[in-house]
Each structure stands twice: as C-alpha cells, then as structure tokens.
C-alpha cells in the first residue's frame, strides 16, 4: 500500500440523517464513533494531516474527533479548508461559535474565496480531494458507483476522488459500516 499522509473528510449535513441535528441520538453517537475509529486507523497507517471543509455535520464532527485524539496524544494535525470567508453566515449563532472554536484550534486554515459564489463549495471539495491521499466519506447508499446513489456534494466529492484514483473509505450512516474502495 502507498504511504498515506493526508486525509480529507466529506459527508452529509445533519438534515440528511434520520436523527437530524440531534447529536445525542444513539445513531449519531455510533456514527461519530465510526468516524473517530476511521481517524485512529488512518493515523496508524501514517496519516498525519486531516482536512475538514467545515460544513455542518460530518466535517465538524470529524474535526472535533481529530482534536479529541490530539488531546489523547495522537500525532495528527487539522487543516480547515474554508470555501469562502463568510461560509457560515446562514448558521445559527451557536453553530457559528462551535465552528469558530474549531478554526481557532486548527494547525492551518485556508480560505479559498473572499465571498460566497454558487460553485465555491464544490471548488473546496475538489481542492481537498486533490491534496488528500485518502478520503473518509460518510455517504448514504455507500458505494459511489451504485446507480441509485444519492446526489449532492458528498457524492460529487467521492466520485471526484475516485476519478483521481484516490483511496476512499466509505461509511454508510444507515448501515453503519465502512467499505474501502479504490
């Protein structure tokens, strides 16, 4: 296996999950544990840098897992890839505060555009996938090559990473399993 150094995260926003924004729901807790276990496993394979796109849901949960593991002594870093300077302008105040807390602790932050424009989120996703050796993705319907897979930014990012021959680890949030594909 090739040496892995960088992992990017992608996944659905909370409204796409059956538990929505209820992070105390047992299904959400299991999903977060699976994400954290994926980070641990990748760290054991040599990944030292993790990239989050700072979207609500999976991106933020993964970033928080990186911080928990760093606090436990894991030798890992977090890069926050912001799609634009005002990316969180439509979030609630509490979510903005949570996001700013993640950004403040980041080892590095990159802002890809001054202001929002229609394709800035996809540009951020492509930027992350281009720099990553592996993509850790939480995707409904799991495998991106399924004809009935969901559409949206997460599916786009998985397809893009696969087109670039990146390693992709998929976590299906409904079945709560991980699958590795290349």
C-alpha positions in Angstrom: 0.0 0.0 0.0 1.2 3.5 -0.8 2.2 5.7 2.1 -0.7 7.8 3.3 -0.1 11.3 4.7 -3.2 13.4 4.2 -6.9 12.5 4.6 -9.9 14.7 3.7 -13.4 14.4 5.1 -16.7 14.6 3.3 -20.2 13.8 4.4 -23.8 14.8 4.6 -25.2 17.8 6.5 -27.3 16.8 9.6 -30.7 17.2 7.9 -29.8 14.3 5.6 -29.6 11.9 8.6 -32.7 10.3 10.2 -31.5 11.9 13.6 -31.1 15.3 12.1 -29.4 17.7 14.4 -29.9 15.5 17.5 -26.3 14.6 18.3 -27.4 12.7 21.4 -29.4 10.2 19.3 -27.7 6.8 19.6 -27.3 6.5 15.8 -25.4 9.8 15.7 -23.2 8.7 18.6 -22.4 5.4 16.7 -21.7 7.3 13.5 -19.3 9.7 15.3 -17.6 6.7 16.9 -17.1 5.2 13.5 -15.7 8.4 12.1 -13.3 8.6 15.1 -12.3 5.0 14.6 -11.6 5.7 11.0 -9.3 8.5 12.0 -7.5 6.3 14.5 -7.0 3.6 11.9 -5.7 6.1 9.3 -3.3 7.6 11.9 -2.0 4.1 12.4 -1.3 3.9 8.7 0.7 7.1 8.7 -1.8 9.8 8.1 -0.8 12.9 10.0 -2.8 15.7 8.3 -6.6 15.7 8.2 -8.6 18.3 6.1 -12.1 19.4 7.0 -14.2 21.5 4.8 -16.0 22.9 7.9 -19.6 22.1 6.7 -22.2 21.3 9.4 -22.4 17.7 10.3 -19.7 15.2 9.3 -17.0 17.8 8.6 -17.3 19.4 12.1 -17.7 16.0 13.9 -14.6 14.7 12.2 -12.7 17.9 13.2 -13.8 17.5 16.8 -12.6 13.9 16.7 -9.2 15.0 15.5 -9.0 17.3 18.4 -10.0 14.7 20.9 -7.4 12.3 19.6 -4.7 15.0 19.6 -5.6 15.6 23.2 -5.0 11.9 23.8 -1.6 12.1 22.3 -2.1 11.2 18.6 0.4 12.9 16.4 -2.1 14.4 13.9 -2.9 17.9 12.6 -6.1 19.6 11.3 -6.3 21.9 8.3 -9.6 23.8 7.9 -10.4 24.4 4.2 -13.0 27.2 4.2 -14.9 27.6 0.9 -15.2 31.4 1.4 -14.8 33.9 4.2 -18.5 34.1 5.0 -19.2 30.4 4.7 -21.1 30.3 8.0 -23.2 33.4 7.6 -26.5 31.4 7.5 -25.7 29.2 10.5 -27.2 29.7 13.9 -25.1 31.7 16.4 -24.3 28.5 18.4 -23.1 26.7 15.3 -21.0 29.7 14.3 -19.4 29.7 17.7 -18.7 26.0 17.5 -17.2 26.4 14.0 -15.1 29.3 15.1 -13.8 27.2 18.0 -12.7 24.5 15.6 -11.0 27.0 13.3 -9.2 28.7 16.2 -7.5 25.4 17.2 -6.6 24.4 13.6 -3.0 23.9 12.7 -3.6 25.6 9.4 -6.6 27.4 7.8 -7.1 28.1 4.1 -9.8 30.3 2.8 -10.5 29.7 -0.9 -12.7 32.7 -1.8 -13.4 36.1 -0.4 -17.2 35.7 -0.7 -19.7 33.1 -1.5 -20.4 32.2 -5.1 -22.5 29.2 -6.4 -19.7 26.8 -7.0 -17.4 27.6 -4.1 -18.4 24.6 -2.0 -17.6 22.2 -4.9 -14.3 24.1 -5.5 -13.5 23.5 -1.9 -14.3 19.8 -2.2 -12.1 19.4 -5.2 -9.3 21.3 -3.5 -9.4 18.9 -0.6 -9.6 15.8 -2.7 -6.7 17.0 -4.9 -4.5 17.3 -1.8 -5.6 14.2 0.0 -4.2 10.7 -0.3 -7.4 9.2 1.1 -11.0 10.4 1.5 -13.0 9.4 4.6 -16.6 9.8 3.4 -20.0 9.4 5.1 -22.4 8.7 2.3 -25.9 7.4 2.2 -26.2 4.4 -0.1 -22.4 3.8 0.5 -20.6 2.9 -2.7 -20.5 5.8 -5.2 -20.7 3.6 -8.3 -24.2 2.4 -7.4 -26.7 3.7 -9.9 -29.2 4.6 -7.2 -26.7 6.5 -5.1 -27.6 9.9 -3.7 -26.6 13.1 -5.5 -25.1 16.2 -3.9 -21.8 17.5 -2.8 -20.7 14.4 -0.9 -21.4 12.0 -3.8 -19.7 14.5 -6.1 -16.6 14.6 -3.9 -16.5 10.8 -3.7 -16.8 10.5 -7.5 -14.2 13.2 -8.0 -11.7 11.5 -5.6 -12.2 8.1 -7.3 -11.7 9.8 -10.7 -8.3 11.0 -9.4 -7.6 7.4 -8.2 -7.6 8.3 -4.6 -8.3 5.8 -1.8 -11.8 6.2 -0.5 -13.2 4.9 2.8 -17.0 5.0 2.8 -19.1 4.9 6.0 -22.7 4.2 5.3 -24.6 6.1 8.0 -27.7 3.9 7.8 -25.9 0.5 7.9 -23.0 1.9 10.0 -20.3 0.0 8.2 -17.2 1.1 6.4 -16.0 0.0 3.0 -12.7 0.7 1.3 -12.6 1.3 -2.5 -10.0 2.5 -5.0 
